[in-house]
Amino acid sequence: MLALYLLGGALLDQFVFPEPAPDASYYPPVGYVFASEMEGFEQRILKREDGRFWLELTLRPNAPGPPEHIHASFSERFMVAEGTLSLLTNGEVRELGPSESFLVSPGTPHKPFNQTNKPVVVRGVLSKNSNVFSSRELGSKPRELS
């Protein structure tokens, strides 16, 4: 009975009473910078187009980065431009070096951070379509890690 209740609620939430998508003005403009001194990062919006966001994330040496989080409705691709990025996904830490990339699927817990004594620069794309990615647009040819 409980399973039927939960399934019915999920169906009603998704299909009968879906939450409307936010207006484009809800999202930050190109050039906007998010920064956290405590978490040791700065993130800049490089480009916005067709529901995709191109970002550049800079992590200071030994920066803890943002807390572990999920994006329920879009994927996030990390491509390292400089340094070595540590990326916690599904309880596992991966290390990515220059020109390596990793795709975090929607709903996957993740946390980028820097365990080294050098800055890390990461470029990435946030997209509802997890297959959308152009290395040309990010300025390098990535080597995909799985």
KOLDO-579211 format. One record per residue (C-alpha): residue in three letters; x negated, y negated, z negated. Coordinates in pm, whole numbers, plus 50000, padded with zeros to 5 digits. Example, Ala and Ser with C-alpha at 12.3 -4.5 7.8 and 13.67 -1.06 7.14 Angstrom:
BEGIN
- rest px py pz
- ALA 48770 50450 49220
- SER 48633 50106 49286
***
This chain:
BEGIN
- rest px py pz
- MET 50000 50000 50000
- LEU 49718 49761 49910
- ALA 49542 49835 50241
- LEU 49860 49756 50433
- TYR 49900 49430 50240
- LEU 49540 49326 50313
- LEU 49564 49424 50680
- GLY 49893 49237 50717
- GLY 49742 48929 50552
- ALA 49439 48936 50779
- LEU 49659 48968 51089
- LEU 49880 48681 50977
- ASP 49574 48466 50904
- GLN 49409 48535 51241
- PHE 49703 48545 51481
- VAL 50017 48393 51330
- PHE 49869 48107 51126
- PRO 49519 48055 51269
- GLU 49317 47763 51142
- PRO 49274 47502 51416
- ALA 48923 47438 51545
- PRO 48773 47112 51419
- ASP 48767 46815 51654
- ALA 48431 46746 51824
- SER 48388 46433 51608
- TYR 48367 46664 51304
- TYR 48021 46783 51413
- PRO 47705 46574 51368
- PRO 47570 46378 51666
- VAL 47246 46439 51857
- GLY 46953 46306 51656
- TYR 47120 46364 51321
- VAL 46877 46496 51056
- PHE 46967 46722 50765
- ALA 46695 46730 50501
- SER 46649 46887 50161
- GLU 46347 46796 49953
- MET 46420 47076 49705
- GLU 46453 47341 49977
- GLY 46160 47200 50174
- PHE 46319 47162 50515
- GLU 46430 46911 50774
- GLN 46667 47006 51055
- ARG 46740 46789 51358
- ILE 47019 46818 51617
- LEU 46842 46813 51956
- LYS 47138 46865 52189
- ARG 47513 46943 52188
- GLU 47689 47093 52487
- ASP 47985 47327 52549
- GLY 48017 47431 52185
- ARG 47644 47501 52149
- PHE 47397 47318 51926
- TRP 47022 47309 51988
- LEU 46835 47256 51661
- GLU 46480 47209 51537
- LEU 46402 47322 51184
- THR 46077 47227 51012
- LEU 45987 47407 50690
- ARG 45710 47268 50471
- PRO 45439 47505 50343
- ASN 45581 47753 50088
- ALA 45931 47610 50133
- PRO 46211 47824 49985
- GLY 46446 47710 50263
- PRO 46824 47695 50234
- PRO 47015 47949 50026
- GLU 47118 48274 50191
- HIS 47433 48201 50392
- ILE 47655 48324 50676
- HIS 47815 48165 50979
- ALA 48152 48338 51018
- SER 48228 48235 51374
- PHE 47899 48178 51553
- SER 47555 48329 51605
- GLU 47224 48163 51533
- ARG 46905 48228 51729
- PHE 46571 48146 51567
- MET 46268 48095 51794
- VAL 45937 48010 51629
- ALA 45745 47728 51795
- GLU 45469 47694 51531
- GLY 45363 47892 51225
- THR 45512 48208 51076
- LEU 45879 48212 50978
- SER 46009 48449 50712
- LEU 46372 48540 50774
- LEU 46583 48735 50527
- THR 46862 48924 50706
- ASN 47074 49200 50551
- GLY 46836 49227 50256
- GLU 46527 49273 50478
- VAL 46252 49015 50531
- ARG 46124 48977 50887
- GLU 45824 48768 50987
- LEU 45831 48591 51322
- GLY 45531 48424 51482
- PRO 45503 48174 51768
- SER 45722 48262 52070
- GLU 45908 48535 51878
- SER 46283 48508 51835
- PHE 46561 48676 51645
- LEU 46939 48656 51686
- VAL 47155 48648 51372
- SER 47506 48765 51460
- PRO 47820 48603 51316
- GLY 47894 48717 50961
- THR 47533 48827 50890
- PRO 47380 48695 50566
- HIS 47049 48522 50642
- LYS 46793 48282 50497
- PRO 46496 48124 50675
- PHE 46197 48033 50457
- ASN 45819 47978 50470
- GLN 45580 48199 50271
- THR 45265 48043 50419
- ASN 45053 47738 50342
- LYS 45120 47589 50688
- PRO 45434 47417 50824
- VAL 45675 47621 51036
- VAL 45868 47475 51330
- VAL 46166 47673 51458
- ARG 46395 47589 51746
- GLY 46730 47754 51777
- VAL 47076 47762 51922
- LEU 47403 47789 51735
- SER 47669 47933 51961
- LYS 48005 48108 51948
- ASN 47875 48319 52239
- SER 47586 48523 52096
- ASN 47455 48602 52444
- VAL 47409 48236 52538
- PHE 47043 48146 52523
- SER 46804 47967 52751
- SER 46436 47980 52664
- ARG 46378 47709 52927
- GLU 46603 47478 52726
- LEU 46400 47549 52412
- GLY 46071 47499 52590
- SER 45916 47845 52566
- LYS 45960 48209 52663
- PRO 46054 48404 52348
- ARG 45964 48762 52268
- GLU 46277 48920 52120
- LEU 46245 49113 51793
- SER 46506 49364 51682
***
